[in-house]
């Protein structure tokens, strides 16, 4: 029977970071992944010359875990502009980060969209997270909606910019998410410049998998785990269409939707997102700003011309546009509530002020478990060990982000090494 020190189930970011740390410490590690490639929710597919991520992703280089454990130079990160394009009832306004784009920042102030009162309230909300993030983590928490109310943020900058923007970031259009978590994310947007790897978001887990292999770990694809059996001093891990493997310790690092299949933990609450990918011969804009609909006139929470920021996402002579919507919970919602292509195209035409009828639909990604629900009070860590020799990792055990997934994987690896 094939035996290993540690079997890691799941080759998402958490599982791969865990494997890297364990392999570097000299442990014999085997990573089992049910799919045909590593990455979990961080996947990139090639279709007709286009790079399509599984849903709309961005990688923020300001995340401490990314700075520490990711080679950004090798990824060739292509940043988006720091700002947002807003479709309003009376036209389009571009809001730019005043420190990153000082000249365009004057246009933000001159737009009339951000009043002095709103600007002051926004500073009260963001400044503690930027200057003293620990105070946000350790302080009292509430829902995002209550957090904005508390600082007096009520104007158009909230209703037309922040609410639709964070709806896409958090997969939450009701403001139920932890205010502390949202403020920490706002801090990352303030100090970082999110972008996309030149070869797609899938290049991030591919890099981690390569590092794990360089350290001596094995990564086995198309290896779905059927069950685990606890023995006196080991685990027997049964793999579909494969042999039974033996491991001294097991790390469960599957997505939140599959957690309860391999552990006694209840299924964590998640939020769903739906992303539409369109190809066009003419781009609706030369801007790479993310656009939101301040009118809230349809299902789209954000849209952007991906190829304006990351040219390799589209073949020569073509452009790639994504549109992301919130996906209702399929377990409790009728199919009629799921956004339809006709609705998406109508709203896209209004947001971009363009004829989108000729845009070719490449693919629609429905991701019901796109993000763990991050409800207040914010809890940054959960126990790494479930039982003697059994550990669990994932962004739902930390924070709903790339940062959270990497930190969780590393924390679990340290717990394994500690015995």
N, C-alpha and C positions, 0 to 999 in steps of 0.2 A: 504494500500500500504506500502510495506517494505521501511523504510527510514533510511538513514545513513548520518553522517556528511560528509564523503568523500568516493567516489567510485574511486578506482584505476583500470584502464582497462589495463591489461597486467601484468603477473607475471614473467617478466624477472628481471634482476639484478636491473635495475633502479626502476621499479615499486615496487619491494620487499623492497629495501632500503627506498624508500619513505614511504611505509606502516609501516615499523619498527619505523621510526622517528615520524610519526603521531600518531601511537598507544601509543608510550612511552609518548607522550604529552597529552594523555587522549582523543584523538579523536576517534569517532566510525568509524572504517574503514572497508570497504569491498573491497577485491581484486577479480576481475573477470578475469579468464584465459580461453581462448578458447580451449586450448589443454588439454590433460589428465594428465599433470604434470606441475609443475612450471619449470621455467628456460629459456624459450624463446630459444635463440640460444645456451644456456649452458645446454645441455641435455645429459644424458647417458642412453643407452639401454643395456639390457642383451640379448645376442644371442649365443646359444650353449656354454654357460659358459664363453663367452668373454664379457668384458665391452667395448662397443663402444660408444664413444662420437659422437655427431653430428658435424663431422668435427674435425680437429686437434686443440686442445686447450692447452694452458699452463697457469698456474697461477703464477704470479710473486709476491713473498712475500714482495718485496721492494716497491710496490705501497703504497703510504701513506694511501689511502682509505682502502686497504686490512689490513694494520697494525692496523688501527683504528677500523674497524667494522667487521672484520672476525676473528673467532677463528681458527687459523691455526693448533694448536695442535690437536683439535678435528678432523680436516680434514685429519690429517696424511699425510701431503704433502711429496711426494717422488720426489726429485729434479733430474733434468738432469745434466750431467756434463756441466761446463761452457766452451764451445768451439764449434767447428764445424769440421766435417769430410768432406773433399773435394775430389771429384773424378776429377782427371786431365787427360790429354791426356796420360801422362806417368806413371800413378799410382795413389796412394791415399796418401793424406797428412792430418794429424790431427793437427789442430790449437787449442791451449789451452790458457785460460786466464793466463797470466804470474804471476799474484798475487795469484790467487786461486790454480794454479797448477804450482809452480815455477820450479820443476824438468822437467815436460813435456814442460814447456814454453821454455826451451832451445832447445827442438826439433823443436818448432815453428820457432825460429830464424835460426836454422841450416837447415831448409827445403829449404831455398833460395826463398821461395814464397813471403816473406815480405822483401822488400828492405828497406834500411835506408830512402830513399826518401819517400816511401809509408808509413813507420812507422811515419815519421814526419808529413806527410799530414793527416794521420789518427788521430794523436794527436791534430792537429789544428782543426779538425772537432769535435772531441768528448770532448776535455778538457773543453771548456766553458760550455757545458751542465752538465758535472760532477761537476765542481767547482762552477759555477754560473748559475744555471738553469733559474733564473729569467731574466738574460741577454738574453737568447735564446728566452724566451717567449715575452719579450718586444722589442726585436731588429727587424730589417728588416727580411723579409722572402722571400723565393724563392723556386723553385722546388728542389727536392732532387738531381736530375741530375746536376742542376746548382750549388748546394751547394758543391758537390764533385769536380766539375770543379774549383770552386772558391778557394778551398784549395790546388789544384794541385794534387788531388788523381786520378791517371790515370792507374796505373799498374795492375798486376794480382790480387792483393788483392781486388781491386775494381771489376774487370770483372769476377773473378772466385769465389769470396767469398761474398763480400757485395751485389752485384747486385742480385745473386740468393737467398741469405739469406733474404734480405729485400723484395724481390718479394713475398716470402711466408708469411712474417710477415705483409706486407701492402696490399697484393693482388694486387700488381702493379709492372709490369716488365718494365715500361717505365720511371720510375723516376719522375712521375708527382706529387707525394705526397709532402706535405709541408716538406721542409728541417728541419724546427724547430721541427715539430712533430717527424720526424725520429730521430733527435738528442736526444730528450727527451726519446724516446724508447731505444736508444742506452745507455743512462745513466742508465735506469732501468736494462738493461742486464749487465752493468758493475758493479753495486752495489748489484744486486739481484741474486738469483739462482732459476729460474723458475722450476716448477715441476707440478705434478698432484696429486690431492687428491686420497687417496687409493681406495675410492669407485667411482672414476670417477669425471669429472668436474661437473656433476649434483649434487654432494654433496654440492657445494657452494650455489646455489639457494635454495636447500633444507634446509640448515642451516639458511639462511635469512628468509625463510618462517616460520620455527619453531620459530624464534625470534619474527616475526610479530604476530604469534598466541599467544605466551607467553605474549605479550603486550596487547592482547585483540582483535587484528584484525581477521577478517574472511577471508579465502581464498577459493574461490569457483571455481572448475575446470569444464571443458566442458561447460563453460558459455560464449558463443560468443555474443558480443554486436552488435545488428542490427543498432541501431540509438540512437541518443541523441536529446532530445527536450528541448530547453531553455524556461523555464517559468519565471515569474517575479522574483521569489526568490529562484528558485531551478532548477535542471535538472531532467527530466524523462529519465531513461535509459532502453531501451527495449532490453531484452535478448532473444535469440532464444530459443524456447521451454521453456520459463519461464515467470514469471510475470514482469511487469514494476516496476523498482526500482526508488526510489526518493533519490536524493542527493543534499546537499547544494553546494558541490563543486565536480568537477570531474578532475582526473588526467589521461591523455592519455599517457600510457607508453608502447605502442605496438612497434613492430619492424618497421624499416624504410619503409618496403614494404607496411605496412598497415596504415601508418600515414595519408595519404590523404583520407582514407575511413572514418575517424572519426574527421577530422579537415579540415580547409580551407588551410592548408599548402600544398605546392607542394611536390611531392614525392622526397625525398632527393636522390642524386646520391649515388650509392653503388657499391661495388666490389664483384665479385663472386669467390668462391673457391670450389674445388671438391676434396674429400678425398676418397681414396680406402683403404679398410681394408682387410688384408690377414692373414690367419692362416698358420703356418708352424710347422712341427715337429722338425726341426733343425733350429736354428737361424743362419743368415749369419755372425754374429759377436757377441762377448760378450760385445761390447761397447754400451753405451746408448747415444753417441753423435748424434746430428742431422746431417744428411748428405745432402749435396747439390751437384749438378752436375756442376762443373766449366766449363765444355765443352758446357753447355746449349744444350745438345743433346737429346731433347725430352721435353714433357710437364711437367715433375715433377720438382717442385721447392724445395721440401724437402721430406725426408723420414727418419724414425727412427724405431728401434725395441722398441716399447713402453714397452713391458714386461720386457726388460732389466732394465728399470728405475722403472717401476711400475708393479711388479710381479702379482698383483691381477687382472690385465687387461686380463690375459690369464689363462685358467685352467692348472692344472699340466700336464706336458708333452707336452705342446704346447707353441707357441710363437706368438705374435701379432705384425705385421708390418703395419705401415701406410705409404701412399704416397699421397702427396697433389699436386694438379695442379691448375693453374688458370682456372677459368670457364669463357668463353666468355659470353658477355651479350646476353642472349637468345632472347631479343627483337630486336637485330640488327644483329645477327650472325646466319648463317646456321648451322644446326645440324651437318654437316660434320666437323665443326671446334672443336666440343667438343672432348676432348681426349678419345681414345678408349683403351680397355683393352689390346689389342695386343701391342700398343705403350708403355703403362705403364709397362707391363711385360718386354718388351725388355730393356727399360731404367733401370728398377730395377735390372735386371741381370747385367748390366754394372756397375751401381753404387756400388752394393754390391759384384761384381765379384763372382757371385754365380748362380747356376741353380735354377731358381724360377718357373719352369714349374709345380712342384708339389704343390706350394702354393695354398691354397684354398681361393677363393674370398668370403669373408663373406658379404660385403655390399659396396655400393658406395653411398656417400653422395654428392649430388649436392646442393649447398647453394648459390643461386644467390645474396642474400642480406647478405653475410657473414660479410662485414665490410662497414661502411660508407666511402665514398671517403673523404679524408682529404687533400684538395687542399690548396695551399697558397693563401693569407696570413693566417696563423694559427689564428683561432678564438676560444678561449677556452670556451666561454659561449654564449648562446642565451637566449632571454627572457623566463623566466619560465612561465609567464602567457600569454595566448592567448586572453582571454576575461574575463569579470567579472565572476569569479568562475570557469573558465576553464584553466587548466594548462597542460603542456606537458613536458615529460621527456624521456631521452634515450641517448645512447652514441653518436648519431648523433647530439645531442644538446651540446656536450662537446668535448670529444676526443674519437676516435675509439678504445676503449680498455675497459677492466674490470674496470680500474680506472675511466674512463670517465663515464661509466654507473652508478657506485656507487655514484660518486660525483654529477652527474645530478639528481639522485633520491633524494639525501639528500638536494640539493639546492632547488628543487621544493617543498619538504616538508616544508622547512623553509619559502618559499614564501606563501604557503598555511596557515601556522600558523601566518604569519604576516598579513593576512587578505587582 
